[in-house]
Amino acid sequence: MRYWRHLSIACMTVLAAAGGAGAADYETPKNRSAKDALPPTVVAGADYTVSDPVMADGYMYQFKVKSPYAVFDVTGIGALRKLEHEIWAIGQLKQVTKSEAFLKSLKDQAGKPLVFAKDVITKPGETLVGIPKGVGRLFSNATSAVTNKKDPTQESTTKELLLVGSFKRDYAARFEVDPYSSNPVLQAELDKIGKAAAYGSWTASAAMIPIGGVASSVITATSLSKSFNNILATEPPTRIRVINEEKLKQMGIPDDLAKRYLDHPAFTPRQDLLLVDSLHRLGTATGRDAYLNAAMAAADEVEANFFVNMAQILRGYHEKQGPITGITMVGPLTLAQTKSGAAMIPFALDYGVWTVNADKVSEGLKTSYHAPGFNGNIEFWVTGTLSAKGKQELQARGFTVVEQVGGRIDIVD
């Protein structure tokens, strides 16, 4: 046990931006230009541009995205893809909320004044979303207290009675965006339509709203993401919680642990749905209670996404590569034992480099990890890529490195 405690502190990851970086054999994370970090189709679109430089924090890229509506800071390529679609959806929603028909409907209402907050931004150059603490905190010595408060992204009972939340989810589903997104501009537009529809001043069905613009022809959600979007569109947060509670019970998760996890404020109902469903699909795999306990170390959206995406890699591996029989947690690091005998490490990263910590911890894992049926092979499945040196060093140590696993399995951003 002492070894594992030290191992978790040692930061198991090829990304650890740790001491010893001055050594000639090790690499340090370096900022990159947007065109070097991203495909050309992602660097810029009709209504956004990713600014230079792209910051490398040792785990994920941090992007500054300029749009006509705001300047957004977002961490991770998956989160960037989600934001880019949200920016397009904001433009679509603004066409509705600024339309003559919508504005006339507000004037025509009788005795039901709608008060909207002032515009979320006063000038497009204002930054709305700060860079969260990030994944790096999970692999440091720091500990974080977890407070189990009601999820702030859930609609209040009053709003549900007024059907605001229901109408918001209808419109979010129409444009295939997350109704629980932390994007304040998107939420402001959804609020406008939700309130107007709930008070009866706006009666146009979401299904009747035309979708236009360059993104309308490229909405190609996978069947998996569509199934989640359908649940999010039709079920309120209270019902989503019941769905998750039932799946956790089927997994044999103790009621108190299930409650503490579902009460955790860092995870939205959508993130809960993705994570719990992914673990549920692992069948009879042991150690899922340990995964939930580890996930509760998440203190913000970026860290919650980390655990959600690792759970999705586990699910994808189990369904497409081979059955997973058990999970062992080393701090926030996940080791999945497979029926074939190999161990698999899922890791959500953008770009990894070879560091002193990667050297020490990968060596420790290779020599000290033991589980029933383990055949000595360790696979490292990452959402992004590794540097040439990082990949070479791990392969020389006997690790099998699998990059860009989103091309092999479904990962919902």
N, C-alpha and C positions, 0 to 999 in steps of 0.2 A: 504493500500500500504506500509506503514511503516513496518508493520509486515512481509510482504513478503520480503522486502529488508533485514531485519534482519535475516530472515529465510535462505535466500540464503547465507548470510555471515556465518551463523552458520554451513554450510556444511552438507546438508542433505545427509547422507550416513552412512551405518553401517561400513564403512571403514575409516572414517576420523581419521587420525593420529593426534589427537588434544591434547590441554592442558587438564589437569585433568586426565592424564593417570596414575598418581600415586594413584588414588583412588582404594581401594581394589575391588570395584565392577566392575571396567572397565578393558578392555584388551588392549594390545598394539600389533601392528604387529610384528611378529618375523620371522627372516630368517629361511628357511627350507632347508633340503637336497632335491636334485632333485627327489630321489625315494619317498620322502614323499609328494612332491608337484604334481607329475605327474604319470600317469600310466607307468608301466614298458616298454611298447612298444614305449613310447614317449621319455623316458630318453636318449636312445641311439639308433642309427641306424647303417647301414653299413658304413656311411661316416660322422657321426657327433656324438658328445657327449655333453650333457648338464652338465656343471660344477657345483660343489658345492662351496658355498651355493647359493641357489636361494634367491635373495633379495626381501623382501616384503616392498613396499613403502607406504602401507596403502590403496592402491587401486588395483594395479596389481602386479603380479610377474615380476621381471626383471631377464632375463636369459643371461648367457654367454654360447655361443655355439661354440665348437671347431670343425673345419673341416679341411680337407687337403688344402682348398683354402683360409681360413681366420678364424679369431676369430670374431664372430658376437655378438653384444649386441642387445637384442630384448625385448620389453615389451609386456606382455600379452600372455596367452596361445593360443589364436587364431592366433596372429602374429607369435608365435613359430611354430604352425602347418604349416603356410604359408612358413616360412623360411626353415623348414625341407624339404618341397617339392622343394623349390628353390635350395637347396644344391644338391639334387639328380639331378635336371635339369641342374645345372652347370656342373656336371660330364658328363651328356649326351652330352651337347653342346661342352664340351672340346674334347670329342672323335671325334666330327666333325671338329672343328677348328684346331686340332692337327693331323688330319689324313693326310696320304700321298696325297690323292686325293685333299683335300682342299688346302694344301700347294703348290701342283703342279699347281693348277689352278691360284694361285696368281703369280707364276713365269711365267706362259704362257701368261699372259695378255700383250697386246701390247699398250704401250703409256698411260696406265692408272694406274700409280703407286698408290697403296693403302698404306696409312700411318696409322698404328694403334698406339694408345698410348702404352707406355710401360706397362708391366703387372701391373695391379692395385695394386698388393701387391708384395713386395720383399721377404717376408718370411711369412709362414703360421701363425706365432704367432702374427702378427700385427693385432690390432683391427681396423676394418673399420667403424663400425656403432656405434656412441656414443649413450648413453641413452638420449632420449629426455626429455623435461620438464615433460611430463606426465599429467595424469588426475587430480592429486592432485591440480595443479595450478588452475583448473577451480573452485574448491571449497574452494578457499582461498580469502582473502581480495584484493589480487592483481588484478589490471585491466591490460588489454593488448590492445595496439593499434593495430587495424587491418588495414593493408595496402592492397589495392586491386591492385596487380600486376599480370601480365600475369603468368599463371601457368608454373613454370620452367620445369615441366615434359612433357609438350607438345612439339612435334617435331616442328622444325622451318619450315617455308615455303620452304626454300632451301632443307632441308632434304626430305620433302614430295615430291618435284619435282624430286629428285633423287631416290625416292621410297624406301629410307632406312627404313623409318618408317613402310611402308607397309610390307616389307620383315621381319622386326623385329616382327611385330605382327603375321605374318604367323608362324614363328618359336616359338614364345611364345605360340600360340594356340596349336601347335603340342605337346608341353610339359606341357600344361595346367598351365602356370605361368602368372603372371600379367605383361603385357608389360610396365606398368608404375611403377613397383616396385622400391623402393629406394635402393635395393640391388646392390651395385656397381659392384660386381663380375659378377652377372647375366647380368647386363646391358652391361658390357664389352664384354661378349661372344655374346650376341644378336647383339651388334654393329658390331662385326667382320663379322658375317654372313650377316647382313643387308647391310653393305657397299660392301662386296664382291659380293653379289647378285645384288645390285643396279648398280654396275659398270660392270656387265656382266661377271666377272671372275669366278663366282661360279653359276652353273645353276641347281644344284640338288634341286628338290622340297622338301619343308618341309614334305610333305606327304610321300615322299619316304625315309625319314630318319628313320631307325629302332629305336624303343624304346627298350632298354635293361636294365638290372640291376634289383635289388630287388624291386624297386618301380614300375616297369612296370605292375605288376600284381595287384597293390593296388590303382591304380588311379580310384577312385569311386566317381567322382563329382556328385552332385545332379543335377536333371534336371534344377533347378533354376540357379545354378552356370554355367552349360553348356550354358544356354541361354545368360548369361552375357558374357561368354567367346566368344561366337559366334559373339556378337556385337563388342567386343573389337578387334577381329581378322579381321573383315571386314570393320569396320568404323574408319576413322581417327578422331582425337580429335575434329576437326571442326564440323564433322557430329554428334558426340556424344553430343556436346554442343547444336546443333539444336534440337536433340531428347529431351534433358533435358529442353530446353526453351519451347518447345511445351507442355510438361507435366506440367511445372510450370504455364504456361498460363491457361491450363485446370483446374488447382487447384485454379485459381483466384489470384495467387501471383502477386503483382505489378511488372511492368517491371523493375523499378529501384532496387527493392530488389532482383529479379531474377539475374540481372546483377551483383550486388555486391556479391551475393553468388557464382555464377559461375566464377567470376574473382578471388575468394579467393585463395591465393597461397598454403594454407595448404592442400587443397583437390585435389587429382589427378582426371583425367577424370573417372577412374574406381570408385573411391569413390563417385564422383558426381552422376554417373549412379546408384549406389546402393542406395544412400540416397534419391535421387529424386524419383526413382521408388518406393521405400518403402512408402514414403509419398503419392505418387500418388494413391497407392492402397488402401488408407484409405477412398476412396470415397468422401463423403461430410463432413468429419470431419472438425471442425473449429480449428483454432489455429495453422495451419501449417506454416503460415507466422511467428509466434512467434518462432517456432522451428528453422526455417532457420536463423532468427536473432540471436538466442542463439548459433547456430552452428558456426557462424562467430567469436566467441570467441576463436576457436581452433587456436593454434599457431604452431602446429607441427603434425607429422604423428600420434602419439599416441592419441592426443586429437581429431584429425579428425576421427580416428577409433572409438573412444568412441561415437561420434554422429552418425556415420554410423551404428554401432551395435545397438544403442538404437532405431534408425529408423527401423531397421530390426526386433527388438522385437515387436515394435508397429505393423508393417505389419503382422508378424506371429500371434500375438494375434488376430488381426482384422479378419484374414482369418480362423484361426483354433479354436479360443476360443469364440469370440463374437465380434460384431461390436463396434468400437470406434467412439464416437460421437463428441469428442472435446479434445483439448490438452491445458493444462495450463503449462506455464514455470515458474519455481521458480529459477531464475538464470539458471544454466545448468541442473537443475533437471526437469524431465518431469513427469507430472501427466496426465494420459489419462482417461477421463470419458467414461464409457462404457454404451451401451444401456441397459444392465442388471441392472445398478444402481451402480455397484462397480467402484472404482477408481483403476487404475493400474499404478505402477511405474516401468518402464523398467530401468535396470541398468546393464552396462557392467563391470563386476568385475571378479577377479580370486578367491579371498578368503577374506571374510569380518569378522571383529571382532567387539565386542561391546565396544563403546567408549562413553565418556561424550557427545560428539556432537550427536551421534546416539540417545542417550537417550533423549536429549532435543528436537531435531528436530522431531523425530518420535512422541513424545508426542504432539508437536505443530501441526503437521499435523493431528493427530488423532482428536484433539479437535477443530481445526480451519478451516480445509478444507471444503468448501461448494461449491457445483455446482448443477445446475438444475438436479434433478433426483437422486442425490447421496444418496445411502442407508446406508452409514456408513461403508461399507466394503472396505478395502484397500488391494490390492494384490501387493506384491513386487516380481517382476520377474527378476532374475539375471542369468547371463551366467555361473557363477561359483557356489561356495558354501559359506555358512556362518559357523562360529564357532558354536559349540553346544550352547554356551551361547548367542551369537547374535541371533540365530534362536529362542531360548527359550524366550528371552526378547521381541522380536517383536511379537511372537505369543501370549504371555501373554497380550500384549497391543492391541490385536485384529487384527494384520496384518496376512494375509495369505502369507506365504513365498513359492515361487516356485523356486527351484534351477535347475541349469544345463538345462536351457530352450532350449538349442540347440538340446536336445533330443526330444523336442516336435514340434519345428518349424525349418524351414530352415534358417540358418544363414551362409552367405558366408564369409569365412575368408578373 
